[in-house]
Amino acid sequence: AVLTPQEAEQLFLTLDRLAKEKCAVLYISHRLEEIKRLCHKATILRQGKVVANVDPQKETANSLASLMVGSDIHTITTRQGDCSGAVVLGISDLNAPADGPFGVALKNINLDVRAGEIVAIAGVAGNGQSELFDAISGEVTVAAANAVVINDSSVGHLGITSRRKLNAAFVPEERLGHGAVPEFSLSDNVVLTRHATGDKIVASGVVKTGIAEDIQLRVSDDFDVRKSGTDPEARSLSGGNLQKFVVGRELDRTPDLLVINQPTWGVDAGAAALIRQAVIDLAAQGSAVLVISQDLDEIFEIADRIAVISRGQLSSARPAGDMTLEEIGMMMAGSHESAHENAKEKSAIQKQAVSA
């Protein structure tokens, strides 16, 4: 998450060398391909208990994942995305300040996301992903209304509720405390985002709890949300189950636009597969999907087009089939920024020549 693929490979080579020098290495990870790449033996934990000790070289990623979750992993069904649909999300020359002393300002972001396609934004953590999500969702507004356009409406200056009313849905990175209020029941957390949609949960200032409860039960069933009780507090759910609920709450209304930040961060392989399949299915129904993720395996599995963000600058989005892991790694390290700066410098020189 904080390393490019090239940097990660250098780390692995260092660990290999340490092991050859008789240093004991304990490697803790949920990245199964890394376990297979690095480890001579692996201990599988589930719910705090050891469930298996295996030779990772004799296992597949799927078999390791099945041991982790205690059941077979859903095989994701991919589809050929439609990149010729109408533009649902348009971002033009978007600039936004850093969200704090350790944040990153956005610089001239341009991107289109069309109906029926999944566009993914890759990047090392802390390169402007949070600022970009906030600017698109309306948690942070910008002066230029046309910097963000949803369904042909300029919304850069409008807040998140106005954007939800245009049938846009947003799933933030932090599920507990941002995507859901810990002390609220699941049905109360439904009201948080669905009050501004066509569900009629709120009418004449009155919350219709029955509608919220029906939605909560439907989402829990459709997304296999495992919980204690019918309508427990959000904080009682495991991370994976809460993520499934938060994602399901937004997908349940089939939005025209879904913007999702780190969709499977910190969840087990079973929950990750379910969430990725749900995102693919949403796009297949004609919705536009923007995924912000640090997981390159995830991006290549679901994306039709890929852009890379580095130090607040976004590359152009290109077909996923035309890009390699190595190329994306170089872009994550900032190679596209140099090209952008060279283009700006060349343009300035040309303008000076014309003026002369």
N, C-alpha and C positions, 0 to 999 in steps of 0.2 A: 504493500500500500504506500510505502514511503520510498520505494526504490524503483528505478526503471528495470526492465528485463536484463539489460546489460549489467547494471549494478548488482542485481540479485545473483546473476551467474558468477560474478567476482566473489560475492559472499560465499556461495556454494563451493567454489574452488578453494577458498581459504579454509572452510570447514573440512573439506576433503584432506587438505594438507595437514591440518591439526590432527585428524584421526590417524593419518599415516605416521605421524610423529608420536603416536601412542597416547594422545590426549583423549580423554573420554568426553564425548559431546552428547548432551541431552537436548534434543530438538523438539519443541512443542509447537504444533501447527495443525490447522484443519485443512491445509492445502495438500491434497492427497498426492498429486504429481510430484510435489517437492519431497514428500515422505519417501516415495518410490525412488526418486533421484538420489537422495542423500543417505537414507538409513539402512543399516544392516538388520535391525529388528525393530518392531513397533509394538507398543502397548496401546490397546484401544480402550478408552474410557467412555462410559455412558451413564449419565446421572450420578457422577461421582464414584462409580465402581468400575473395576477392571473387568472387561467382558471377553478379552482375547489378547493373546500374545502371538504375533505372526511374523513371518518373513515377508516384508513388503515386496520383495522381488518376485515372490510367488503369487502375489495378489494383483487384482486389477483395481483401478480407482473405484469402480462400482462395488466390488466386493468389500473393500475397506469402508466405503460409505455405508453399505448395508449393515456392517458390524457396528458402526457408529450410531445409527438411528434405530437398529433393531428390526428393520423391515427392508423389503426391496425398494430400490430407488426408481422413481418414475422416469421413464425414458422420454426425453423431450422430443416433441414432434415439431420440426422446423417447417418453414414455408418460405416461398419466394415472395419477398415484399414488393409492394407496388409503390414505386418512387415517382409515379406520374400523377398522383392525385392532387387535389387542391391544397394550397398552402394553408395550414391551420394555425401554425405558429411562425411568425416572422420577427426576426431580431435584426435591427439595422443600426449600426454605429452606436451600440450600447456602451456607455461608460458609467461606472459606478465606483464609489470610494471603497476602500478596505473596510471590513466590518469591525476592526479593532487594531491594536498595535501589532498583532501578528497576522493580520489579514492581508489580502492582496487586492489591489484595485483592478477593475476591469477596464480594458482598453480597446475601444472600437470593435466590439463583438458583432459579428454578422452570421446569421444562420437561418435557414428555413427548415421546417419539419412539415411533411405533407401527410395527408390522410392515407392511412394504410401502410405506413412505413415506421420502422424503428431506427432512430438516429441515436448513436451512443457517443458520449463525450468521455474520452479517456484522459487520465492525468495522474501524476503523483499527488498525494494528499497535500492540501494547503497551497494550491496554485490558483485559487479563485473559484473553486467549485461552489463553496457556500455562498459567496457573493452572487454568483450567476443564478443559483437556484432562488435566492431571495428576490433578485430583480425580476425574474420571470414569473414567480408566484405572486408578487405584489406585496410581500412582507417588507420590502424596501421599494419605494417608488423613485422614479427619475423624472427630471424636468421635461424631457422630450417625450411627449405622448406617443409618437410614432416609433419610438425605439423598441417597443414591444407591441406586436399586433396579434390578437387572437380572434380567429373567425372574422377577419376583416374589420375588427374594431381596435382602434388605437387605445392601449390601456397602460402605457408606461407610467402615467400619473395616477392611476387608480390602484386601490388596495386589493387584497386577496379576495374579499367577498364579491366585488364587482367582477373579478375574473372568473370566479366560480359560477356566477350567473350566466357566463358565456359558455358554460358546460366544459370548463377546464377543471382538472383535478390535480392535486399536488401531494406527493409523499416525501416528507423531509428525511434527512439522514438519521436524526435522533428520534427514535420511535417513542421513548418514554420521556415525557416532559415537553415534547414538541409535537410529535404526531398524536400523542394521547396524553390526557391528564391522569397521572398515576392514581389519584384518589377517586376518580369518577368511575362509575360502572361502564361496561362496554356500551350499553344503550345510550348513556349520557354522552359518551365519546362519539357516538354516531351523530348526535345533534350538533356537535361542534362544527362539523364540516358540511353536513347535509341540510342545515337550516336554510341555506342560500340556494338550494336546488329545487327541482320540481316535485320533491317528495311530499310537500305540504306538512312537514313535521311541525312547523310553527305557523299558526294561523291566528290573526287578531291578537298577537302577543301571548298566545297560549301554546305550550309545548304539548304535542300529542304523543304521549309516551308510548302508546300502543304501537304506533307506526315505527318509532325508533326501536322498540323491542323486536318487532317483526324483522326489521332490517338486520339487527344484530344477530338474531337467530339464523337468518338466511346466510349471512356472511360466514358465521361460525361453521355452518354445515357445508357450504360450498368450498371453503378453504381449509377444512379439517382443523379448526382452531380447538385445541384441547384445553379445557378449563375446569376449574372446580366450581360447580354450581351453574345455574342457568345464566346469570348475569353478574359475574364477579367484577371486582375492581380491576382496572387495567394493570396495576402493579403486581397482581397475583399471577399473571401469565408469564411463562418463560419468554426469553427474548425472541425465539423463533415463532412461537405462537402469537405473540403480540405483533410481530412484523406481518405475519399472515393476515391478522385482523385489520391492521392499518391499511395494508395494500388492498385487501378485499373490500373494505368500506368504500374506497375510492373507485375501484373497478366495478363494483356492484351496479352503479348507475350508468355504466357504459359511456364515459365522457368522450367528447370529441378530441380532447387533448389530455394526455397524462404526462406529467413531468415527475420523475422519480429519481431520488438521490440515494445512491448506494443501496439498491434494492435488496441485496442479500447479505449485507454486512453483518457478521457475527451470528449467522443462523446456520443450522445443520444442513447437511447435504439434501435431506428429504424436503425440508422447507424451501431451500433454494431452488430445487427443481420445480416444485409446485408454483412458486412465484414467477420464475422465468417462463413457464408454460402459460401462465395466466396473462403475462405481458404479451407474449407472442399471439395468443388467441385474441386479445383485445385489438391488436393491430390488424389481424386477419378480418375482424369485423368492420374495419374501415377507420379506426381511430388513429390519430397521430400520437406517437410515443417518443419522448425524449428521455433517455437513460443517462444519468451521470454516474460513472462507476470507476473504481480503481482496479477492478478485477478484469484483466484482459481476456482470460478464458471465458468469462461470462459475456463480455462484449462480442467476441468472435462467434459465440454460440447463438446470440439473438439479434445482432444488429444488421441492418441493411446498409447503412452508411456510418462512417466513423470520423469524428473530429477529435483533435487533441488540444487540451488546454495546458498552457505553461506560463507561469508568472503573469496571469491575467490576460493573456492573448490566446485567441482561438484560431486554429488552422481551419481551412476549408474542409467541409465534410466530403469524404470520398467513399466509393463503394467498398464494402468490407472485403470483398473478394480480390480487390486490387492492392490490398495492404498486407504487409508482413509484420510479424511480431517485432522483428529487429527494427524495421522502419518506424513503427509506433514508438518503440523505446527511444530512438534518437529524437523523435519529435517531443516526447515527454521531457527529454533533457534540454529542449529549447532550440532544436535545429530549425524549426519553421519560423522562429522569431528572427533569426539571422536573415532568412530569405525575405521576410516581411520588411525588415529594416533596409535591406539592399534595394528592394523594389521602391521603397519610399525615397531613398537617396537618389536612385536613378530617375525617378519622376521629377524630383526637385531640380536635378541637373538639366533635364529636358526643358522644364519650364523656364529656367534661367537662360538657356540657349535661345528659346523662342523670344524671350523679352529683349535679348541683346540684338 
